[in-house]
């Protein structure tokens, strides 16, 4: 999840409208897209959620390893 729209290479609307966060609350999702990796510039990260109401980028390590990172 990220709040930084400029990081997206491609950003589109999504059917998912909310995501549950650590405190049990829900926050709205504005879209879903593809990011260009800032570490390995040839690597794309798919299915990244665009969420305005967070103040830091969140990465799911398990999901990244499943996709070969």
Secondary structure, 3 states (H helix, E strand, C coil): CECCHHHEEEEECCCCCEEECCCCCEEECCEEEEEECCCCCCCEEEEEEECCCCCCCCCCHHHHHHCCC
